[in-house]
């Protein structure tokens, strides 16, 4: 959360809003997805929201459903998504990244198994000695102020 807190403090001082685009990892394919993300960052994205595709994206609208289905058609797996995240973090170490994923991806293998799957990637994701993730907030810190 430190990256988000730093970003939103900077934006508040400049009295600016944030450009936070959403991309489904692996859509339309892994290489193209990484190029899209690079272009968004080079184009001024302040943070990224990245989706990990799910096999049954019923809670999403047609746009994100289509992106998930294209990613699966390209053979993208959750494990590949974490490898893509590691590559993004290595290339763009300071940009805040939020993840959008279905709880099934965490609860199906079990929380401990999910974290164990993430553990080998923690260093590459830039977690250091801290947790790699954050918590979902409906409003950014201070964003609910009038």
C-alpha positions in Angstrom: 0.0 0.0 0.0 3.0 2.3 0.4 3.2 3.0 -3.3 -0.5 4.0 -3.4 -0.2 6.2 -0.3 2.8 7.9 -1.9 1.1 8.4 -5.2 -2.1 9.8 -3.7 -0.2 12.1 -1.5 1.7 13.5 -4.5 -1.5 13.9 -6.5 -3.2 15.6 -3.6 -0.4 18.1 -3.3 -0.6 18.8 -7.1 -4.4 18.8 -6.9 -4.6 16.3 -9.7 -6.6 13.1 -10.3 -5.1 9.7 -11.1 -5.0 7.9 -14.4 -5.4 4.2 -13.4 -6.1 2.0 -16.4 -7.4 -1.6 -16.2 -5.8 -4.4 -18.2 -6.5 -8.1 -18.1 -3.2 -9.9 -17.9 -2.6 -12.0 -21.0 -5.1 -10.3 -23.2 -4.8 -10.7 -26.2 -1.7 -12.7 -25.4 1.2 -12.5 -22.9 3.6 -10.5 -25.0 1.0 -8.1 -26.4 -0.3 -7.6 -22.9 3.1 -6.5 -21.6 3.5 -4.1 -24.5 0.1 -2.6 -23.8 1.0 -2.1 -20.1 4.4 -0.5 -21.1 2.6 1.9 -23.4 0.1 2.8 -20.7 2.9 3.6 -18.3 4.9 5.5 -20.9 1.7 7.4 -21.7 1.3 8.6 -18.1 -0.5 6.0 -16.1 -0.2 6.8 -12.4 -1.0 3.3 -11.3 -2.3 0.0 -12.8 -5.2 -2.2 -12.0 -4.4 -5.6 -13.5 -6.9 -8.5 -13.8 -6.0 -12.1 -13.5 -8.4 -14.0 -15.9 -10.8 -16.5 -14.4 -12.5 -19.3 -16.3 -16.0 -18.3 -15.4 -16.1 -14.5 -15.3 -19.8 -14.1 -14.5 -19.5 -11.2 -12.2 -17.8 -9.1 -14.8 -19.3 -7.1 -17.6 -19.0 -8.1 -21.3 -15.7 -6.2 -21.8 -13.8 -7.9 -19.0 -15.5 -11.2 -19.8 -14.2 -10.9 -23.3 -10.7 -10.0 -22.2 -10.6 -13.0 -19.8 -11.8 -15.4 -22.6 -9.2 -14.0 -25.0 -6.5 -14.5 -22.4 -7.6 -18.1 -21.9 -7.7 -18.7 -25.6 -4.1 -17.5 -25.7 -3.3 -20.2 -23.0 -2.7 -17.8 -20.1 -2.7 -19.3 -16.6 -2.7 -17.6 -13.2 0.9 -18.8 -12.8 1.9 -17.0 -16.0 0.1 -13.9 -14.7 2.3 -13.9 -11.6 5.4 -14.2 -13.9 4.0 -11.2 -15.9 3.6 -9.3 -12.7 7.2 -10.0 -11.8 8.4 -8.7 -15.2 6.2 -5.6 -14.9 7.5 -4.9 -11.3 11.1 -5.4 -12.4 10.7 -2.9 -15.3 8.5 -0.4 -13.4 9.5 -0.7 -9.7 7.6 2.3 -8.4 4.2 2.1 -10.1 1.4 1.0 -7.8 -0.3 -2.2 -9.0 -3.7 -3.3 -7.8 -4.9 -6.8 -8.6 -8.5 -7.8 -9.6 -9.1 -11.5 -9.2 -11.8 -13.9 -8.3 -11.7 -15.2 -4.8 -11.9 -18.7 -6.2 -8.3 -18.3 -7.4 -7.3 -17.9 -3.7 -9.8 -20.2 -1.9 -9.9 -23.1 -4.4 -6.3 -24.2 -3.7 -6.6 -22.9 -0.1 -5.2 -19.6 1.3 -2.0 -21.2 2.5 -1.5 -22.9 -0.9 -2.2 -19.7 -2.8 0.3 -17.8 -0.7 2.8 -20.6 -1.0 2.4 -20.3 -4.8 3.1 -16.6 -4.5 6.0 -17.0 -2.1 8.7 -17.9 -4.8 7.7 -14.8 -6.7 7.6 -12.4 -3.7 11.2 -11.1 -4.2 10.6 -10.6 -8.0 7.3 -8.8 -7.2 9.2 -6.4 -5.1 7.8 -7.4 -1.7 11.0 -7.5 0.2 10.2 -8.4 3.8 6.6 -7.1 3.4 3.4 -8.5 2.0 3.3 -8.2 -1.8 -0.3 -7.2 -1.9 -2.7 -4.7 -0.4 -6.3 -4.6 0.6 -9.2 -3.7 -1.6 -10.6 -0.3 -0.9 -13.7 1.1 -2.6 -12.2 4.7 -2.2 -8.5 5.7 -2.2 -7.1 7.1 1.1 -8.5 10.5 1.5 -10.7 10.1 -1.5 -13.9 10.3 0.5 -13.1 13.8 1.8 -15.4 16.6 0.4 
